[in-house]
């Protein structure tokens, strides 16, 4: 089964051009971004994380990009009237927690798969 067929089988493809199935046969670099606004990933991170894993299993290079600038803004969940700015120490702590979780899904030894920006 190819990566494209895997995504189709899982119901992850709604529409695609004819070239898409061919394009993902060659090794690609794929990424998903995660905001370090908490010490842990949340359930909304699971789908993109699993797609990165599947891509890696099919020979592609995944990049889990954990954003620093956006992480400083804080939790936008509406818990406060304004977003609380996070310190660089808080962001570093959040990044460490997320990196541990990301390592459970991605093979970091296969190449550079995590970058703090």
C-alpha positions as CSV (number, residue, x, y, z in Angstrom):
1,X,0.0,0.0,0.0
2,X,1.3,3.5,-0.8
3,X,1.1,6.5,1.5
4,X,-1.7,8.0,-0.7
5,X,-3.6,4.7,-0.6
6,X,-3.2,4.6,3.2
7,X,-4.6,8.1,3.6
8,X,-7.5,7.2,1.3
9,X,-8.2,4.0,3.2
10,X,-8.3,6.0,6.4
11,X,-10.8,8.5,4.9
12,X,-8.3,11.4,5.0
13,X,-8.5,12.3,1.3
14,X,-11.5,14.3,0.2
15,X,-10.2,15.4,-3.2
16,X,-6.9,15.3,-5.0
17,X,-5.5,15.9,-8.5
18,X,-4.2,12.9,-10.5
19,X,-0.6,14.0,-9.7
20,X,-1.0,13.8,-6.0
21,X,-0.7,10.0,-5.7
22,X,2.5,10.1,-7.8
23,X,4.0,13.0,-5.9
24,X,4.0,11.3,-2.5
25,X,5.8,8.3,-3.9
26,X,9.1,10.3,-3.8
27,X,10.5,11.2,-0.4
28,X,9.1,14.5,0.8
29,X,9.7,16.7,3.8
30,X,6.4,17.2,5.6
31,X,5.7,19.3,8.7
32,X,3.0,20.1,11.3
33,X,3.2,23.0,13.7
34,X,2.4,22.8,17.4
35,X,2.2,25.8,19.8
36,X,3.9,25.3,23.1
37,X,1.1,26.9,25.2
38,X,1.0,24.0,27.7
39,X,3.4,21.3,29.0
40,X,1.5,18.7,27.0
41,X,0.1,18.1,23.6
42,X,-3.7,18.0,23.4
43,X,-6.1,15.8,21.6
44,X,-6.2,18.2,18.6
45,X,-2.6,17.5,18.1
46,X,-3.1,13.8,17.6
47,X,-4.3,13.8,14.0
48,X,-1.4,15.9,12.5
49,X,1.0,13.9,14.7
50,X,-0.2,10.6,13.4
51,X,0.0,11.9,9.9
52,X,3.6,12.8,10.5
53,X,4.2,9.3,11.8
54,X,2.6,7.7,8.8
55,X,4.7,9.8,6.5
56,X,7.8,8.8,8.3
57,X,6.9,5.1,8.1
58,X,6.6,5.5,4.4
59,X,10.0,7.0,4.0
60,X,9.3,10.8,4.2
61,X,11.0,13.2,6.5
62,X,8.6,14.7,9.2
63,X,9.3,18.0,10.9
64,X,7.4,18.7,14.1
65,X,7.7,22.5,14.4
66,X,7.1,23.8,17.8
67,X,6.7,27.6,17.5
68,X,8.3,29.9,20.1
69,X,6.8,33.2,19.1
70,X,3.3,32.0,18.9
71,X,3.8,30.1,22.2
72,X,4.6,33.4,24.0
73,X,1.0,34.6,23.4
74,X,-0.4,32.0,25.7
75,X,-3.6,30.0,25.9
76,X,-6.4,31.4,23.7
77,X,-9.1,29.2,25.2
78,X,-11.0,32.2,26.7
79,X,-10.1,31.5,30.3
80,X,-9.1,35.1,30.7
81,X,-10.1,38.4,29.1
82,X,-6.6,38.7,27.6
83,X,-4.1,36.1,26.6
84,X,-1.3,35.8,29.2
85,X,2.1,36.2,27.8
86,X,4.4,33.3,28.7
87,X,8.1,33.7,29.6
88,X,10.9,32.0,27.7
89,X,11.3,29.7,30.7
90,X,7.7,28.6,30.5
91,X,8.0,28.0,26.8
92,X,11.2,25.9,27.3
93,X,9.3,23.8,30.0
94,X,6.4,23.3,27.6
95,X,8.7,22.4,24.8
96,X,10.5,19.8,26.9
97,X,7.1,18.2,27.8
98,X,6.0,18.2,24.2
99,X,9.3,16.8,22.9
100,X,9.0,13.8,25.2
101,X,5.5,13.1,23.8
102,X,6.6,13.7,20.2
103,X,9.4,11.1,20.6
104,X,6.8,8.5,21.4
105,X,5.5,8.8,17.8
106,X,8.4,10.1,15.7
107,X,11.9,8.5,15.3
108,X,14.1,11.5,16.1
109,X,17.2,9.4,15.3
110,X,16.1,9.1,11.7
111,X,16.8,12.8,11.1
112,X,16.0,16.2,12.5
113,X,12.3,16.0,13.4
114,X,12.0,18.7,16.1
115,X,13.0,22.3,15.9
116,X,12.3,25.1,18.3
117,X,11.7,28.3,16.4
